[in-house]
């Protein structure tokens, strides 16, 4: 079985998502750690969405738009995080939802 480079990259990203999600919700005394993992999660979501949207052919415009719409929960999470001053549980869940939707879009829309 031949594994493509994109599939290996997606497996690494999914593994990174799992690790980031675990560390994002583990209670710690240092608030900076939560902010770092929240930013890392948002950046990971943007990366997965970019890979999903740009890997589709140019004649699949509706699927490409659907992939880019996966960033909406991340934007909501960022707005909540900025409004509260720190990432709370809802902002973190929105960030996780972005990555989940993007990975599903990569596997099922393409």
N, CA, C and O atoms as a GROMACS GRO file, in nm:
protein
  440
    1UNK      N    1   0.084  -0.117   0.000
    1UNK     CA    2   0.000   0.000   0.000
    1UNK      C    3   0.089   0.124   0.000
    1UNK      O    4   0.174   0.140   0.087
    2UNK      N    5   0.069   0.209  -0.096
    2UNK     CA    6   0.149   0.331  -0.107
    2UNK      C    7   0.077   0.444  -0.035
    2UNK      O    8  -0.040   0.471  -0.060
    3UNK      N    9   0.149   0.510   0.053
    3UNK     CA   10   0.094   0.624   0.124
    3UNK      C   11   0.142   0.752   0.057
    3UNK      O   12   0.261   0.769   0.031
    4UNK      N   13   0.049   0.840   0.028
    4UNK     CA   14   0.088   0.965  -0.033
    4UNK      C   15   0.136   1.062   0.075
    4UNK      O   16   0.110   1.044   0.194
    5UNK      N   17   0.206   1.162   0.032
    5UNK     CA   18   0.259   1.261   0.126
    5UNK      C   19   0.146   1.339   0.193
    5UNK      O   20   0.156   1.374   0.310
    6UNK      N   21   0.039   1.365   0.120
    6UNK     CA   22  -0.074   1.439   0.178
    6UNK      C   23  -0.142   1.357   0.287
    6UNK      O   24  -0.185   1.412   0.388
    7UNK      N   25  -0.153   1.227   0.266
    7UNK     CA   26  -0.216   1.143   0.368
    7UNK      C   27  -0.131   1.139   0.495
    7UNK      O   28  -0.183   1.146   0.606
    8UNK      N   29  -0.001   1.128   0.478
    8UNK     CA   30   0.089   1.127   0.593
    8UNK      C   31   0.081   1.261   0.666
    8UNK      O   32   0.081   1.265   0.789
    9UNK      N   33   0.074   1.371   0.590
    9UNK     CA   34   0.060   1.502   0.652
    9UNK      C   35  -0.071   1.513   0.730
    9UNK      O   36  -0.072   1.568   0.840
   10UNK      N   37  -0.178   1.462   0.676
   10UNK     CA   38  -0.306   1.466   0.746
   10UNK      C   39  -0.302   1.381   0.873
   10UNK      O   40  -0.361   1.419   0.974
   11UNK      N   41  -0.235   1.267   0.869
   11UNK     CA   42  -0.224   1.184   0.989
   11UNK      C   43  -0.145   1.258   1.097
   11UNK      O   44  -0.181   1.254   1.214
   12UNK      N   45  -0.038   1.325   1.058
   12UNK     CA   46   0.041   1.404   1.153
   12UNK      C   47  -0.042   1.518   1.210
   12UNK      O   48  -0.034   1.547   1.330
   13UNK      N   49  -0.121   1.583   1.127
   13UNK     CA   50  -0.205   1.693   1.173
   13UNK      C   51  -0.313   1.643   1.268
   13UNK      O   52  -0.341   1.708   1.369
   14UNK      N   53  -0.373   1.530   1.238
   14UNK     CA   54  -0.475   1.474   1.329
   14UNK      C   55  -0.412   1.436   1.463
   14UNK      O   56  -0.472   1.458   1.568
   15UNK      N   57  -0.291   1.380   1.460
   15UNK     CA   58  -0.221   1.349   1.585
   15UNK      C   59  -0.191   1.478   1.662
   15UNK      O   60  -0.208   1.482   1.784
   16UNK      N   61  -0.148   1.582   1.593
   16UNK     CA   62  -0.121   1.711   1.658
   16UNK      C   63  -0.249   1.768   1.717
   16UNK      O   64  -0.247   1.829   1.824
   17UNK      N   65  -0.360   1.750   1.647
   17UNK     CA   66  -0.490   1.797   1.697
   17UNK      C   67  -0.526   1.727   1.828
   17UNK      O   68  -0.574   1.791   1.922
   18UNK      N   69  -0.504   1.598   1.834
   18UNK     CA   70  -0.537   1.523   1.955
   18UNK      C   71  -0.451   1.570   2.072
   18UNK      O   72  -0.502   1.591   2.182
   19UNK      N   73  -0.322   1.586   2.048
   19UNK     CA   74  -0.232   1.631   2.155
   19UNK      C   75  -0.268   1.773   2.198
   19UNK      O   76  -0.274   1.802   2.318
   20UNK      N   77  -0.292   1.861   2.102
   20UNK     CA   78  -0.329   2.000   2.135
   20UNK      C   79  -0.459   2.005   2.213
   20UNK      O   80  -0.472   2.082   2.308
   21UNK      N   81  -0.556   1.925   2.173
   21UNK     CA   82  -0.685   1.925   2.242
   21UNK      C   83  -0.672   1.875   2.386
   21UNK      O   84  -0.735   1.929   2.477
   22UNK      N   85  -0.589   1.774   2.405
   22UNK     CA   86  -0.570   1.724   2.541
   22UNK      C   87  -0.505   1.830   2.630
   22UNK      O   88  -0.550   1.853   2.742
   23UNK      N   89  -0.400   1.894   2.580
   23UNK     CA   90  -0.331   1.993   2.661
   23UNK      C   91  -0.411   2.122   2.676
   23UNK      O   92  -0.390   2.198   2.770
   24UNK      N   93  -0.502   2.147   2.583
   24UNK     CA   94  -0.582   2.268   2.592
   24UNK      C   95  -0.683   2.260   2.706
   24UNK      O   96  -0.719   2.362   2.764
   25UNK      N   97  -0.730   2.141   2.738
   25UNK     CA   98  -0.833   2.126   2.840
   25UNK      C   99  -0.780   2.078   2.974
   25UNK      O  100  -0.857   2.073   3.071
   26UNK      N  101  -0.652   2.042   2.984
   26UNK     CA  102  -0.595   2.002   3.112
   26UNK      C  103  -0.580   2.128   3.198
   26UNK      O  104  -0.517   2.224   3.155
   27UNK      N  105  -0.636   2.126   3.318
   27UNK     CA  106  -0.626   2.248   3.400
   27UNK      C  107  -0.483   2.274   3.444
   27UNK      O  108  -0.414   2.185   3.494
   28UNK      N  109  -0.440   2.397   3.425
   28UNK     CA  110  -0.307   2.440   3.466
   28UNK      C  111  -0.320   2.573   3.539
   28UNK      O  112  -0.418   2.646   3.520
   29UNK      N  113  -0.223   2.603   3.620
   29UNK     CA  114  -0.223   2.730   3.693
   29UNK      C  115  -0.186   2.847   3.601
   29UNK      O  116  -0.235   2.958   3.618
   30UNK      N  117  -0.101   2.820   3.503
   30UNK     CA  118  -0.050   2.925   3.415
   30UNK      C  119  -0.149   2.952   3.302
   30UNK      O  120  -0.179   2.862   3.223
   31UNK      N  121  -0.200   3.074   3.295
   31UNK     CA  122  -0.298   3.109   3.192
   31UNK      C  123  -0.234   3.123   3.054
   31UNK      O  124  -0.301   3.107   2.952
   32UNK      N  125  -0.104   3.152   3.051
   32UNK     CA  126  -0.035   3.166   2.923
   32UNK      C  127  -0.032   3.034   2.847
   32UNK      O  128  -0.033   3.034   2.724
   33UNK      N  129  -0.027   2.923   2.918
   33UNK     CA  130  -0.027   2.792   2.854
   33UNK      C  131  -0.158   2.769   2.780
   33UNK      O  132  -0.158   2.716   2.668
   34UNK      N  133  -0.269   2.808   2.840
   34UNK     CA  134  -0.399   2.794   2.774
   34UNK      C  135  -0.406   2.880   2.648
   34UNK      O  136  -0.459   2.836   2.546
   35UNK      N  137  -0.353   3.001   2.656
   35UNK     CA  138  -0.355   3.089   2.538
   35UNK      C  139  -0.267   3.033   2.427
   35UNK      O  140  -0.304   3.040   2.310
   36UNK      N  141  -0.152   2.978   2.463
   36UNK     CA  142  -0.062   2.922   2.362
   36UNK      C  143  -0.127   2.803   2.291
   36UNK      O  144  -0.121   2.794   2.168
   37UNK      N  145  -0.190   2.714   2.367
   37UNK     CA  146  -0.253   2.598   2.304
   37UNK      C  147  -0.378   2.638   2.226
   37UNK      O  148  -0.412   2.572   2.127
   38UNK      N  149  -0.447   2.743   2.268
   38UNK     CA  150  -0.562   2.791   2.192
   38UNK      C  151  -0.516   2.848   2.058
   38UNK      O  152  -0.575   2.818   1.954
   39UNK      N  153  -0.412   2.929   2.060
   39UNK     CA  154  -0.358   2.985   1.935
   39UNK      C  155  -0.306   2.874   1.845
   39UNK      O  156  -0.327   2.878   1.723
   40UNK      N  157  -0.239   2.776   1.903
   40UNK     CA  158  -0.190   2.662   1.825
   40UNK      C  159  -0.305   2.585   1.761
   40UNK      O  160  -0.296   2.541   1.647
   41UNK      N  161  -0.414   2.569   1.835
   41UNK     CA  162  -0.530   2.500   1.782
   41UNK      C  163  -0.595   2.578   1.668
   41UNK      O  164  -0.636   2.518   1.568
   42UNK      N  165  -0.604   2.709   1.681
   42UNK     CA  166  -0.662   2.791   1.574
   42UNK      C  167  -0.573   2.785   1.450
   42UNK      O  168  -0.624   2.772   1.339
   43UNK      N  169  -0.443   2.795   1.467
   43UNK     CA  170  -0.351   2.787   1.353
   43UNK      C  171  -0.356   2.650   1.286
   43UNK      O  172  -0.346   2.641   1.163
   44UNK      N  173  -0.370   2.547   1.364
   44UNK     CA  174  -0.384   2.412   1.309
   44UNK      C  175  -0.513   2.401   1.228
   44UNK      O  176  -0.514   2.338   1.122
   45UNK      N  177  -0.620   2.461   1.277
   45UNK     CA  178  -0.746   2.461   1.203
   45UNK      C  179  -0.735   2.536   1.072
   45UNK      O  180  -0.790   2.492   0.970
   46UNK      N  181  -0.665   2.648   1.073
   46UNK     CA  182  -0.645   2.724   0.949
   46UNK      C  183  -0.562   2.643   0.850
   46UNK      O  184  -0.592   2.642   0.731
   47UNK      N  185  -0.459   2.576   0.899
   47UNK     CA  186  -0.374   2.494   0.811
   47UNK      C  187  -0.453   2.380   0.749
   47UNK      O  188  -0.442   2.355   0.629
   48UNK      N  189  -0.532   2.310   0.829
   48UNK     CA  190  -0.610   2.198   0.776
   48UNK      C  191  -0.714   2.248   0.677
   48UNK      O  192  -0.737   2.183   0.574
   49UNK      N  193  -0.777   2.361   0.706
   49UNK     CA  194  -0.876   2.416   0.612
   49UNK      C  195  -0.810   2.458   0.482
   49UNK      O  196  -0.864   2.433   0.374
   50UNK      N  197  -0.694   2.519   0.490
   50UNK     CA  198  -0.621   2.559   0.370
   50UNK      C  199  -0.585   2.438   0.285
   50UNK      O  200  -0.601   2.440   0.163
   51UNK      N  201  -0.536   2.332   0.349
   51UNK     CA  202  -0.500   2.211   0.275
   51UNK      C  203  -0.625   2.149   0.212
   51UNK      O  204  -0.621   2.104   0.097
   52UNK      N  205  -0.734   2.145   0.287
   52UNK     CA  206  -0.857   2.086   0.234
   52UNK      C  207  -0.911   2.164   0.116
   52UNK      O  208  -0.952   2.106   0.015
   53UNK      N  209  -0.912   2.297   0.127
   53UNK     CA  210  -0.971   2.380   0.021
   53UNK      C  211  -0.883   2.385  -0.104
   53UNK      O  212  -0.935   2.386  -0.215
   54UNK      N  213  -0.753   2.389  -0.087
   54UNK     CA  214  -0.666   2.401  -0.204
   54UNK      C  215  -0.636   2.266  -0.270
   54UNK      O  216  -0.582   2.263  -0.380
   55UNK      N  217  -0.670   2.157  -0.204
   55UNK     CA  218  -0.644   2.027  -0.266
   55UNK      C  219  -0.756   1.986  -0.362
   55UNK      O  220  -0.742   1.888  -0.435
   56UNK      N  221  -0.866   2.060  -0.361
   56UNK     CA  222  -0.976   2.027  -0.451
   56UNK      C  223  -0.952   2.085  -0.590
   56UNK      O  224  -0.888   2.190  -0.602
   57UNK      N  225  -1.000   2.018  -0.695
   57UNK     CA  226  -0.984   2.073  -0.830
   57UNK      C  227  -1.070   2.198  -0.850
   57UNK      O  228  -1.162   2.224  -0.773
   58UNK      N  229  -1.037   2.274  -0.952
   58UNK     CA  230  -1.102   2.403  -0.973
   58UNK      C  231  -1.249   2.392  -1.015
   58UNK      O  232  -1.324   2.490  -1.004
   59UNK      N  233  -1.292   2.277  -1.061
   59UNK     CA  234  -1.432   2.263  -1.101
   59UNK      C  235  -1.524   2.224  -0.984
   59UNK      O  236  -1.644   2.207  -1.004
   60UNK      N  237  -1.470   2.209  -0.866
   60UNK     CA  238  -1.549   2.175  -0.747
   60UNK      C  239  -1.561   2.299  -0.658
   60UNK      O  240  -1.513   2.300  -0.545
   61UNK      N  241  -1.627   2.404  -0.711
   61UNK     CA  242  -1.631   2.532  -0.641
   61UNK      C  243  -1.719   2.528  -0.517
   61UNK      O  244  -1.686   2.591  -0.417
   62UNK      N  245  -1.829   2.456  -0.520
   62UNK     CA  246  -1.917   2.450  -0.404
   62UNK      C  247  -1.850   2.376  -0.288
   62UNK      O  248  -1.866   2.415  -0.172
   63UNK      N  249  -1.775   2.271  -0.318
   63UNK     CA  250  -1.703   2.200  -0.214
   63UNK      C  251  -1.590   2.286  -0.157
   63UNK      O  252  -1.562   2.279  -0.037
   64UNK      N  253  -1.527   2.367  -0.242
   64UNK     CA  254  -1.422   2.457  -0.195
   64UNK      C  255  -1.479   2.561  -0.100
   64UNK      O  256  -1.418   2.593   0.003
   65UNK      N  257  -1.594   2.616  -0.135
   65UNK     CA  258  -1.661   2.713  -0.046
   65UNK      C  259  -1.700   2.646   0.085
   65UNK      O  260  -1.687   2.706   0.192
   66UNK      N  261  -1.747   2.523   0.078
   66UNK     CA  262  -1.784   2.450   0.200
   66UNK      C  263  -1.661   2.428   0.288
   66UNK      O  264  -1.670   2.436   0.410
   67UNK      N  265  -1.546   2.402   0.226
   67UNK     CA  266  -1.423   2.386   0.304
   67UNK      C  267  -1.385   2.517   0.372
   67UNK      O  268  -1.347   2.518   0.490
   68UNK      N  269  -1.395   2.629   0.300
   68UNK     CA  270  -1.359   2.758   0.361
   68UNK      C  271  -1.458   2.797   0.470
   68UNK      O  272  -1.421   2.867   0.564
   69UNK      N  273  -1.582   2.753   0.460
   69UNK     CA  274  -1.681   2.784   0.564
   69UNK      C  275  -1.652   2.711   0.695
   69UNK      O  276  -1.710   2.743   0.799
   70UNK      N  277  -1.563   2.613   0.690
   70UNK     CA  278  -1.524   2.544   0.813
   70UNK      C  279  -1.448   2.636   0.908
   70UNK      O  280  -1.429   2.602   1.024
   71UNK      N  281  -1.404   2.752   0.859
   71UNK     CA  282  -1.333   2.847   0.944
   71UNK      C  283  -1.426   2.934   1.029
   71UNK      O  284  -1.379   3.008   1.116
   72UNK      N  285  -1.555   2.927   1.004
   72UNK     CA  286  -1.650   3.010   1.080
   72UNK      C  287  -1.645   2.981   1.230
   72UNK      O  288  -1.642   3.075   1.309
   73UNK      N  289  -1.643   2.854   1.273
   73UNK     CA  290  -1.633   2.831   1.419
   73UNK      C  291  -1.504   2.887   1.480
   73UNK      O  292  -1.504   2.930   1.595
   74UNK      N  293  -1.394   2.885   1.404
   74UNK     CA  294  -1.269   2.942   1.457
   74UNK      C  295  -1.283   3.093   1.476
   74UNK      O  296  -1.235   3.148   1.575
   75UNK      N  297  -1.349   3.158   1.381
   75UNK     CA  298  -1.370   3.302   1.394
   75UNK      C  299  -1.459   3.333   1.515
   75UNK      O  300  -1.434   3.430   1.587
   76UNK      N  301  -1.561   3.253   1.536
   76UNK     CA  302  -1.647   3.271   1.654
   76UNK      C  303  -1.567   3.248   1.782
   76UNK      O  304  -1.582   3.323   1.878
   77UNK      N  305  -1.482   3.146   1.783
   77UNK     CA  306  -1.398   3.119   1.899
   77UNK      C  307  -1.301   3.232   1.928
   77UNK      O  308  -1.277   3.266   2.044
   78UNK      N  309  -1.244   3.291   1.823
   78UNK     CA  310  -1.152   3.403   1.842
   78UNK      C  311  -1.227   3.524   1.898
   78UNK      O  312  -1.176   3.592   1.986
   79UNK      N  313  -1.346   3.550   1.846
   79UNK     CA  314  -1.426   3.663   1.895
   79UNK      C  315  -1.461   3.644   2.042
   79UNK      O  316  -1.452   3.737   2.122
   80UNK      N  317  -1.500   3.523   2.078
   80UNK     CA  318  -1.533   3.495   2.219
   80UNK      C  319  -1.408   3.510   2.306
   80UNK      O  320  -1.416   3.566   2.415
   81UNK      N  321  -1.296   3.462   2.258
   81UNK     CA  322  -1.172   3.470   2.335
   81UNK      C  323  -1.128   3.615   2.355
   81UNK      O  324  -1.084   3.651   2.465
   82UNK      N  325  -1.140   3.697   2.252
   82UNK     CA  326  -1.102   3.838   2.265
   82UNK      C  327  -1.200   3.913   2.354
   82UNK      O  328  -1.160   3.999   2.432
   83UNK      N  329  -1.328   3.880   2.343
   83UNK     CA  330  -1.428   3.947   2.426
   83UNK      C  331  -1.412   3.915   2.574
   83UNK      O  332  -1.431   4.002   2.659
   84UNK      N  333  -1.377   3.793   2.605
   84UNK     CA  334  -1.359   3.752   2.745
   84UNK      C  335  -1.220   3.783   2.799
   84UNK      O  336  -1.202   3.788   2.921
   85UNK      N  337  -1.123   3.805   2.712
   85UNK     CA  338  -0.988   3.832   2.756
   85UNK      C  339  -0.902   3.708   2.770
   85UNK      O  340  -0.780   3.718   2.780
   86UNK      N  341  -0.964   3.592   2.771
   86UNK     CA  342  -0.891   3.466   2.777
   86UNK      C  343  -0.977   3.359   2.711
   86UNK      O  344  -1.100   3.372   2.709
   87UNK      N  345  -0.917   3.254   2.659
   87UNK     CA  346  -0.997   3.148   2.595
   87UNK      C  347  -1.076   3.069   2.700
   87UNK      O  348  -1.019   3.012   2.792
   88UNK      N  349  -1.207   3.067   2.684
   88UNK     CA  350  -1.289   2.985   2.774
   88UNK      C  351  -1.326   2.856   2.702
   88UNK      O  352  -1.280   2.830   2.590
   89UNK      N  353  -1.409   2.777   2.764
   89UNK     CA  354  -1.441   2.643   2.712
   89UNK      C  355  -1.512   2.654   2.577
   89UNK      O  356  -1.484   2.574   2.487
   90UNK      N  357  -1.602   2.750   2.561
   90UNK     CA  358  -1.675   2.762   2.435
   90UNK      C  359  -1.582   2.799   2.320
   90UNK      O  360  -1.596   2.747   2.210
   91UNK      N  361  -1.486   2.888   2.346
   91UNK     CA  362  -1.389   2.926   2.242
   91UNK      C  363  -1.302   2.807   2.204
   91UNK      O  364  -1.271   2.787   2.086
   92UNK      N  365  -1.264   2.728   2.302
   92UNK     CA  366  -1.182   2.609   2.274
   92UNK      C  367  -1.261   2.505   2.196
   92UNK      O  368  -1.207   2.440   2.106
   93UNK      N  369  -1.388   2.489   2.229
   93UNK     CA  370  -1.471   2.394   2.155
   93UNK      C  371  -1.492   2.439   2.011
   93UNK      O  372  -1.496   2.357   1.919
   94UNK      N  373  -1.506   2.569   1.990
   94UNK     CA  374  -1.520   2.621   1.854
   94UNK      C  375  -1.393   2.594   1.773
   94UNK      O  376  -1.400   2.560   1.655
   95UNK      N  377  -1.278   2.610   1.837
   95UNK     CA  378  -1.152   2.583   1.769
   95UNK      C  379  -1.141   2.434   1.734
   95UNK      O  380  -1.095   2.399   1.625
   96UNK      N  381  -1.181   2.349   1.825
   96UNK     CA  382  -1.178   2.205   1.797
   96UNK      C  383  -1.275   2.169   1.686
   96UNK      O  384  -1.244   2.085   1.601
   97UNK      N  385  -1.391   2.232   1.685
   97UNK     CA  386  -1.491   2.205   1.581
   97UNK      C  387  -1.438   2.242   1.443
   97UNK      O  388  -1.467   2.174   1.344
   98UNK      N  389  -1.360   2.349   1.435
   98UNK     CA  390  -1.300   2.389   1.308
   98UNK      C  391  -1.211   2.279   1.253
   98UNK      O  392  -1.218   2.246   1.134
   99UNK      N  393  -1.127   2.223   1.338
   99UNK     CA  394  -1.035   2.119   1.292
   99UNK      C  395  -1.112   1.993   1.252
   99UNK      O  396  -1.080   1.931   1.151
  100UNK      N  397  -1.211   1.957   1.331
  100UNK     CA  398  -1.289   1.837   1.299
  100UNK      C  399  -1.361   1.854   1.165
  100UNK      O  400  -1.359   1.764   1.082
  101UNK      N  401  -1.424   1.969   1.145
  101UNK     CA  402  -1.494   1.993   1.018
  101UNK      C  403  -1.398   1.995   0.900
  101UNK      O  404  -1.430   1.945   0.792
  102UNK      N  405  -1.281   2.053   0.920
  102UNK     CA  406  -1.183   2.060   0.811
  102UNK      C  407  -1.130   1.923   0.773
  102UNK      O  408  -1.115   1.892   0.654
  103UNK      N  409  -1.102   1.841   0.872
  103UNK     CA  410  -1.053   1.706   0.843
  103UNK      C  411  -1.162   1.624   0.774
  103UNK      O  412  -1.134   1.550   0.680
  104UNK      N  413  -1.286   1.636   0.822
  104UNK     CA  414  -1.396   1.565   0.756
  104UNK      C  415  -1.415   1.616   0.613
  104UNK      O  416  -1.444   1.538   0.523
  105UNK      N  417  -1.399   1.746   0.593
  105UNK     CA  418  -1.408   1.802   0.459
  105UNK      C  419  -1.299   1.750   0.368
  105UNK      O  420  -1.322   1.727   0.250
  106UNK      N  421  -1.179   1.733   0.424
  106UNK     CA  422  -1.069   1.680   0.344
  106UNK      C  423  -1.096   1.537   0.299
  106UNK      O  424  -1.069   1.501   0.185
  107UNK      N  425  -1.151   1.458   0.390
  107UNK     CA  426  -1.174   1.317   0.357
  107UNK      C  427  -1.300   1.295   0.274
  107UNK      O  428  -1.302   1.205   0.190
  108UNK      N  429  -1.405   1.372   0.296
  108UNK     CA  430  -1.533   1.341   0.233
  108UNK      C  431  -1.572   1.434   0.119
  108UNK      O  432  -1.654   1.395   0.036
  109UNK      N  433  -1.517   1.554   0.111
  109UNK     CA  434  -1.553   1.643   0.002
  109UNK      C  435  -1.463   1.626  -0.120
  109UNK      O  436  -1.501   1.660  -0.231
  110UNK      N  437  -1.343   1.573  -0.098
  110UNK     CA  438  -1.247   1.562  -0.207
  110UNK      C  439  -1.246   1.435  -0.274
  110UNK      O  440  -1.169   1.415  -0.368
   0.00000   0.00000   0.00000
